[in-house]
């Protein structure tokens, strides 16, 4: 294959990958659907977080992309999402020393074969040129997805996996509704020694 070949090579030229939001050629989103992404409305970060940035409101194409990664193994979208999140972090979040993530449940990781939040965090860290560290352990419990809002606000339980963490941390997750997961992650990171905890998510519910 020549150096001038486009990403995806001959297969992409012969069989264009459809945009998951509208079906037109375009991966992971065609340009019209990417232009439809709407920034989330401003709002205060959950308690325990110093700041919270997000790429898009959790609706339309953003919802399709996140759902594809979580439920349909659409991992090809992860580099695009990570780069989009890294740009927002660089522009709005302030300086951080390292990147971590809010891990999914062990059962979800086994079922999917990967932790989408970890892969997203590693992509963000790579784009930002920052170390990516596994700093949180998730205690057994019911996954947040599908729970009513009152149950979601109870949040998962995290514990720090080590002490002496970097002072300024970015914690990454895919989509946030009540903020309980980020709040629990921030609390555990502060126990481990973090002084500034910033959240970065792909999407946020309006």
Buried (B, 14 or more C-beta within 10 A) or exposed (E): EEEEEEEEEEEBEEEEEEBBBBEEEBBBBBEEBBEBBBEBEEEEBBEBBBBBBBBBBBBBBBBBBBBBBBEEEBBBBBBBBBBBBBBBBBEEBEEBBBBBBBBBBEEBBEEBEBBBBBBBBBBBBBBBEBEBBEBBBBEEEEEBEEBEEEEBBBBBEBEBBEEEBBEBBBBBBBBBBBBBBBBBBBBBBBEBBBEBBBBBBBBBBE
